[in-house]
């Protein structure tokens, strides 16, 4: 990967038999239509996917945030889906182990055979601080 373009997105193409598709992808994702910016594209002929590499995280996030990417072609419209690569997860998609521990610790226990010293017969006082 080129260090000047470190922010990757996977592009899933509705069709892969489009002449000069790589050029069309570059033109589209560098335009205002896509909410994109400076990027480069890796695409193999006849492949159903491509990888975009953006110079800035802001450009990548704007492209991810836009719904309904489409490129107008001579013979119709090419529908495009963009997502983060499988090896890269958004922090909002998966809770961290610390968040999971907090969620588990805040749940009342109902098991009567437990050695846990928590009071399972009385409802804990409601806390409003820090909760939604």
Secondary structure as the mmCIF struct_conf table of DSSP 4:
data_model
#
loop_
_struct_conf.conf_type_id
_struct_conf.id
_struct_conf.beg_label_comp_id
_struct_conf.beg_label_asym_id
_struct_conf.beg_label_seq_id
_struct_conf.end_label_comp_id
_struct_conf.end_label_asym_id
_struct_conf.end_label_seq_id
TURN_TY1_P TURN_TY1_P1 UNK A 3 UNK A 4
BEND BEND1 UNK A 5 UNK A 5
STRN STRN1 UNK A 7 UNK A 13
BEND BEND2 UNK A 14 UNK A 14
BEND BEND3 UNK A 16 UNK A 16
TURN_TY1_P TURN_TY1_P2 UNK A 19 UNK A 20
HELX_RH_AL_P HELX_RH_AL_P1 UNK A 21 UNK A 29
TURN_TY1_P TURN_TY1_P3 UNK A 30 UNK A 30
BEND BEND4 UNK A 31 UNK A 31
HELX_RH_3T_P HELX_RH_3T_P1 UNK A 32 UNK A 34
TURN_TY1_P TURN_TY1_P4 UNK A 35 UNK A 35
BEND BEND5 UNK A 38 UNK A 38
STRN STRN2 UNK A 39 UNK A 42
TURN_TY1_P TURN_TY1_P5 UNK A 45 UNK A 46
BEND BEND6 UNK A 48 UNK A 48
STRN STRN3 UNK A 49 UNK A 54
BEND BEND7 UNK A 55 UNK A 56
HELX_RH_AL_P HELX_RH_AL_P2 UNK A 57 UNK A 65
STRN STRN4 UNK A 69 UNK A 73
TURN_TY1_P TURN_TY1_P6 UNK A 74 UNK A 75
STRN STRN5 UNK A 76 UNK A 83
TURN_TY1_P TURN_TY1_P7 UNK A 86 UNK A 87
TURN_TY1_P TURN_TY1_P8 UNK A 91 UNK A 93
BEND BEND8 UNK A 94 UNK A 94
HELX_RH_AL_P HELX_RH_AL_P3 UNK A 97 UNK A 105
TURN_TY1_P TURN_TY1_P9 UNK A 106 UNK A 106
BEND BEND9 UNK A 107 UNK A 107
HELX_LH_PP_P HELX_LH_PP_P1 UNK A 108 UNK A 109
TURN_TY1_P TURN_TY1_P10 UNK A 112 UNK A 113
BEND BEND10 UNK A 118 UNK A 118
BEND BEND11 UNK A 120 UNK A 122
HELX_LH_PP_P HELX_LH_PP_P2 UNK A 123 UNK A 126
TURN_TY1_P TURN_TY1_P11 UNK A 129 UNK A 130
#
